[in-house]
Amino acid sequence: MDWTSFVLMVLRLVLWLKNTPIGRMAGTLAEAIKQSASDDQTKQSSSRLLNLPPELRIAIWELAVTDDAQYIPVIATGYARPKLLETCKQVRSEALELFYLSNHFHFDIRGYNDSLLLKFAEPLKAMNIRAYLTKAGFKTWTPGWDGLMRWLENLHTGQHWLSLANSKAPGSAACLLVKGLFVTARALREVEWNRLKEILESMRPALVALDARWAE
């Protein structure tokens, strides 16, 4: 098989896989790469797939790790990652950031406790993938003032960057007011936390008036 035929074959495969669920798509590509590359540097360097031009490889990886149909749920035990990321070091280094930047992650937050967000963000910070996660969704269960304040403080001190400020989901008046607290915290990020906390605390009575559970 000549080089042009191989490239066309890969593109046809990717286009076909694009119409399948992400798990099957990533798994199929992963198996293909495992057959064409290994941890052995000599074999890896001779892999036709890995020897494709960088622009074409990146396009293939992005198609393989992106799920346009649904969000990826993030729960306390973790979240699903494409098998493609487990194939070899080169593929992982090229595809990992694409996975985080291209997908919509959904966090199940209870009592506004952001411990799940801290757990999610920590390895990304270590890998220098600060994923400008504009595709993040949050399902916030039950009011929790203490949890909300810790979340806002962690944002303010740079522990993570996942915020409700950019959330576009409609909600109750209380939800909109909470979003307003995140917007306020972002606008006053240069203010010392103790002063910012006083400002945020002054808004609490309005939340309590909408839902008495915010007083707890």
Secondary structure, DSSP 8 states (H G I E B T S, - for coil): --HHHHHHHHHHHHHHHTTS-HHHHHHHHHHHHHHH--SSHHHHHT-TTTTS-HHHHHHHHHHHH--SSS-EEEBTTB----GGGGS-HHHHHHHHHHHHHHS-EEEEEETT-THHHHHHHHHHHHTT------SEEEEEES--HHHHHHHHHHHHTTS----STT------HHHHHHHHHHHHHHHTTTS-HHHHHHHHHTTHHHHHHH-GGGG-
